[in-house]
Amino acid sequence: MVVKGLLKFPSNPSITATGVTAGPLERKSTFAELFDKVYDDERCELPTNEQAHSKMMEDACTIALDKIKIAPGDTDFLLVGDLVNQMTPSNFCAATLQIPFLGMFSACATSISTLITAALLTELGMSECALAGASSQHNSIERQFRYPVEYGSQKPGTSQWTVTAAGVAAVTPFEKGFPAIICATVGRVIDLGLTDPLNMGAAMAPAAADTLQRHLEGHGKKTADYDAIITGDLGKTGFEMYKTLAKKEELNVWNNFRDAGSEFYGSDPLFMSGASGAGCSAAMYYTDVYAKMMKGEYNRVLLIATGALLSPLSYQQGETIPCIAHAVELMMK
């Protein structure tokens, strides 16, 4: 059977800069020392959580552009998204930056869907610099999808902590010495009937396994070909399920399998099964992974970001949780 959803980028669009911002609690992250900016206040000294959410993304964008000395007015496209209804934090960020804007939503897989779109625009010769990224803010997302933090709801061990962070990549035509985007796989929506929003990892694991299998088969690769295969925010519970599913498909699971959600806060039990949120994978991919590639520790990596495509309304109506995973393959050139 022919695998659909495969993309190749012969011109090798490059990630020439990244910008990552994070909230105060994210100082507990394994990757904290790599963040470009960490705020002392969850709300960034602003009146609302949502305004802080927008501020984080705006700062991440300007940090990435400053690194390559490009002004917002000289940037071709802004491709970002978040988890708030109608993505208003991203919308207000775009209003401030005044860059031609495509708001994108793949839930927590937005970090990769935006990167795929930036690579496509660059490959077609329609963009010299596109910003691709995603963000989340703990209080605003918890209030929307679960309970207000003031409620003090007790959560099970399968639940994850929404990261307060924004991560952005500047994608340009090929530049030697930077990670190149060489191919990608667009995910399929997988829905196995799970309904628990406090066990997102279990819901997303089948989508991650499906995209991994399709990427390997479609692009003629093996798991051993990569220095790292890194999922987005499955968390400890979902990550183990994902590896089990991969083994059932007769894929070799090596120690090169990693998961941003499992690693983000280390082994701290405060964060239960680990991290989640659209900013989780974006922050990890554009700090730890990017730094390892630039240092030569990684040569080829596969990034698979996962997203649960539910809404407060669909949950209240008793619907199941459809999920998706998108993949991008990076290689140092």
Secondary structure, DSSP 8 states (H G I E B T S, - for coil): ----SEEE-TT--EEEEEEEEE-GGGGGSTTGGG-SEE-SSTTTTSSSHHHHHHHHHHHHHHHHHHHTT--GGG--EEEEE-SSGGGHHHHHHHHHH---EEE---GGGHHHHHHHHHHHHHHTT--S-EEEEEEE-HHHHHHHHS--GGG-----TT--EE--EEEEEEEES--TTSEEEEEEE----B------TT-HHHHHHHHHHHHHHHHHHHHT--GGG-SEEEESS-HHHHHHHHHHHHHHTT----TTEEEHHHHTTTT-GGGTT-EESHHHHHHHIIIIIHHHHHHTS-SEEEEEEEEE---HHHHHTT----EEEEEEEEEE-
